[in-house]
Amino acid sequence: MNENQYNTLLKKIDHLQASVAGMEKELAQLKGQTLPTLFWQTSQQTEYLDLLLRKLDRPRGWLPPTRGWAASPDFLLLVADHILAAKPQTVVECGCGTSSVVFARCLQINGTGKLYSIEHDDRFRAKTAGMLQTRDLCAFTQLCHTPLTDLKLLDIDFKWYDLSRFPDIAIDCLIVDGPPSQLGAFSRYPAGPLLFNRLSPQTGVVFADDLFRDGIRRSFNQWKHEFRQLTASIEDTEKGCGVLRFARQSA
């Protein structure tokens, strides 16, 4: 093993250690929850799912699963409400899946706009493409295969989406729900320096999911520090949601 291979191995070990530490913290939080609390949360999300399906004018069973790794119904409803009200022309999401179906359906209802989904896993991108096709939503979406590439920001090594072939577009609505936190505690931080400069002046909005994760919450706080032209708020969703918008906008 040469020196470069050795250093690469050390970086991978560091990423794994950070991921394990994050998962241990989340498991500890779950262990502190009682069964009644978990049951109440599940019931509450079922209510949000029903509300979401009514907004989308679709029956139960139309949506792919919204539990586990997928975005929670309350987060999806929050973003859907914004898309339906603001009618953005360009919606960009980091990571694709069930959320892509929801946001594309919102654009279909609006009759305008396009969803650009950034996804590094080509198998998952293909699966999402199938979900969109069976629901006749392809006309409102563009699934972009963006493999992970090495990146250094704030003296930290990242694995983040390669945007070299991503369209140079103004972003009206940005949803940061990827890449996976297993890549490192701050895996979603690069969205700020790499995408926030593309936000549509005065109207661009950012939704960041999973703020209950320590690394993602700290990334959100760093964005607040770096992008002072944006005002920040926290929405009380199941996994925590941070919102950044230009100061003149109303919530």
Summary of the structure (lengths in Angstrom):
residues: 251
radius of gyration: 18.2
end to end distance: 54.8
largest distance: 58.9
contacts: 790
relative contact order: 0.12
helix: 47%
strand: 20%
